[in-house]
Amino acid sequence: MKDFELLEIRLHTEERGRVDVPFAQSGPAPAIELPEGAVVGVGLVFRLGRDIDGLAFEDTRVREGSVLARTHTALGGFRAGGPYEIRLSAERLPVGRAHCGTYEVTGRFVDGDGQELAAGTYRVRLTHEPAAAGGGLPPEGPVPAAPPA
């Protein structure tokens, strides 16, 4: 068994439920479509071949060649075995047409010494979903006559 084996990455959303992420270790992964403003949490499922102290998940988010954000999330120490499932804090995706498009997320797992254990990339396409027509007001048209008294 390898020291670290990534089994799954999942996105958890209120709008779409659980979405399994195609996580490519080489070449482009197909993009997952999510609506702007969605609340998304990341779930990581992995197994270990040895005890690892200071396990961390790092991600870099890129859009149109520009790095938008880098995060480093300390996961803690784990004994050999598993599978382990970790859910990262949920966050709201940006809102507005200017934010729509395809984002590439590169995730890396590192141990306490900074040694890379696994890495890969997934893509998310943020889509614009217009509000319901009329903003929730009743449809326009003739008002029905009151019943005779």
N, C-alpha and C positions, 0 to 999 in steps of 0.2 A: 504494500500500500504506500502511496505517496505521503509525504509529510502533510500536504494540504490538498484536499479535493473539493472543488466547488461543485455542488450538485444542482442548485437552482438559484436564480434570482427572480423575485416576484415583485410586481408593483401592486399595491393595495389602494384602490380608489373607491370613493363613495359612489361615483357615477357609473363605473364599469365593473366593480367588484375586483376580484383577483385576476391579474394578468401575468402569465408566465412570460419571461423575457428571453428572447433568443440572444444569447451571450456569445459573441464570436471571439475566439482567441486568435483568429487570423481572418482577414478579409472583412468586408462590410456586413453588418447584421441587418436584417429587415427592420424597418422603423415601426414602432408601436404608435398608433394615433391616440392622442388624448386631447380633451377639450381645454381651451384656455381657462384658467381659474380653478381647475380641478385640484382637489386635495389628494396628494399622493404620498404614500409611505413605501419604503423599500424593504423587502424581506430577503434575507440571505440564508441559504441552507448549505452547510458544508460538513465535511468529515475530516478528522485529523489522524495521521499516522504516528504522531508523537505529541507529547505535551508542548504547548506553545504559550509562552508568557508575552503579554503586551501585544496581542493581536489587534490590528487596526485595519479599517477599510478607508481607502482614500479614493475620492473621485474628482475628475476634472471634466467640466462641461464646456463644450466648444460649439459655437454657432458661426457659420460663414468664416471659418478660419480664426476667429477671435476667442481666446479663453475668457469665459464669463465668470467662472467661479471654480474654486478648489476647496474641497473639504477634507478634513482628517477626523475620523470618528474612532475613538478608542473603544474596542470591544471587550478587552480584558484577557485573562488567562484561561486556558482550556486544557483539559486532559485529553489524551489520545482517545479516539472513539467518535461517537456521534451516531447519527447526524444531529447537528446543532442547528437551530433556527433562530436568527436574530432579526428583529424588526427595528429599523431606524425610525427616528421621529418623522412624522408626516409634515409636509410643507405644501403650501398653495402655489400652483404654477402661475406665472405672470398672466395678466389680462391685457388685451388690446391687440389689434391687428399687427402692430409693429413687432410684437413678440412671437407671432405665429411663424412656423417654419420648422426645420429639422435641426435637432440638437444631437450631438454625439457625446456620449458619456463614457469615459474610460475609467474603469474601476480597478483598483489594485488592493490586494491583501498583503500586508507586511507584518513581520514579527517585531518584537521589542527592540531588535538590533537594526531594524530598517531593511532587513533582507526581504526581497519580494518573494512571496509564496505562490501567487497566482495573479493574472491580469487578463483583462478582456474589455471589449467595447460593446455597447448597445446604443441604439438610436431611438429617439422619441420625436414624433412629429406633432407639434402643437397646432391645433386647428381652431379656427374661429367658428363659434356656434352662436348665431344671432338670437337675441331674446325672442320670446314668443310674441307674435303679432298682437298689437294693441295693448301690450303691457299688462295683460290680465283683465282688461276691461271687457264688458259684454260687447258682442258684435253690434255694429251700428245698423240701424234699420228702423222700420215703423214700430212704435210702441203698441203692444196689444191693448185693445179697449178694455176698460174695466167691465166686469160682469154686471148685468143689470141688477139693480137692488130690489 
